[in-house]
Amino acid sequence: MGSFLITKRANGEFLFVLKAGNGQVILTSEWYTTKAACDNGIESVRKNSQDDARFDRLESKNGKPYFNLKATNGQTIGTSEMYESVAARENGIESVKKNAPDAEVKEDL
């Protein structure tokens, strides 16, 4: 089972990562100014991860495939790692779809 892990920077900002059942990070959020906003971001991932149209399939300047998960308003709510192939990126998207809805939330504050 996957999990969300919330961390806090020294300046008080919060970030979450979504980890697959094997512990690999599959999605990283932006930095949020409040924990409540971070919690809302997690709920947005749960909701939007079930809609394939919310995944922007992109390529970095060095040619590595990656993806962004976007909310209904078009704002990016999470970014993947850089993958070695398009197939690996698709596997990452499927992992987010599978893990996000029921992932437990952990905190490392």
N, C-alpha and C positions, 0 to 999 in steps of 0.2 A: 504494500500500500504506500502511496506517495504521501508527502508532507510538505506543508509550507513552513519555512523557518523565518521568523522575523528577527532582525538584528537592529541595533541602534548604534549610530556613530557618536563620537565624543561631542559633536556639536548639537546633538539631540535629534537628528534626523533618523528616519526609519526606512528600512528596505526589507523586502521579502524575496526569497527564492522558493521556487517549487522544485522539489526533489522527487525523482522516481523512486520506486520501491528499493532499488539497488543503491540509493544514496546519491546518484548522479544528478547534478543541477541541470534542469531542463528549461527553466525560465527564470529571468531575473527582472525585478521591477525597477522603476525609477526610485529616487529618494523622495520620501514624504516628510513634510514638516511636523506632522502629528501622527500618533499611533492610530487614531480614529481614521485618518485618511488612508493609512496603510491597510487597516482592516477592510475598508471599503474597496481598496484595490484588489484584495484577495477575493472578495465576493464578486467583483467584476470579472476576475479570471474564471471563477467557477461558472458564471453565467455565460460569458462570451466564448469560452473554450469549446463549447458544444456546437458552435456555428462555424463551419469551415470557411465561410466568407470573411470572418474576422481575422484570419491569418494572412498577413502580407508576406509572401515568399520573395525574398530579396537576395541580392548578391553584393558582397563587400567589394571594395576597390581592388583587393587582391584576388578576387574571383571566388571567394569562399561563400557557399550558400548559408543563409540564416533566415530567421523569421521574426516578425513582430506580431504580437497579439494586440488587436485594437478593440476599444470599446465602441459602443454604438455611436458615440459622438466623434469617432475618428482618432481619439487620443490613444497613443501607445501605452499599454498597461504592463507589457512585459516583452523582453527580448531574449532570444535564444543565444546559445554559443555559436561559434563559427563551425560549420561542418565541412567534411572533406568531399562530400558528394550531395547531389540533389536527393538521392535515395535516403541518405542518412538524415537530411533535413526533414523529409517526409516522416521518417520514423520518429523524429523528435516531436513533430506536430501531433502524431498519433499518441505519443506518450503523454503529452499535455492533456489531450482530450480524455484519455483513460484515467489519469491520476488526479486531475484538478477537482472534479466534482465532490469526491469523498475524502480528499486529503485532510489529515488532521493538521491543526495549527500548533506549532511549537514556538517558543520565544527564547531568544538568547540575548537578554537585555542586560 
